[in-house]
Amino acid sequence: GELKFVGAAVGMAIASGLCGLGQGKAVASAAEAVARNPAAGSSIQTLLVLGLAFIESLALFTLVIIFAK
């Protein structure tokens, strides 16, 4: 019944919240790395975008699992 929807909402909330925390830490670390070594900015940006895509995929996988159930 309705408990399934509450569980799905809580699961998505946890996944989204932790995803946001992970992305914030990744961006903060990348900004600090560029501040320390501006010449490496392009390679840091490439790794940052790749890392953010992997982090975001965790939330998207959670959403897919919720809709699959």
Protein Blocks (a to p, Z undefined) as FASTA:
>chain_A
ZZlmmmmmmmmmmmmmmmmmmmmmmmmmmmmmmmmmmmlmmmmmmmmmmmmmmmmmmmmm
mmmmmmmZZ
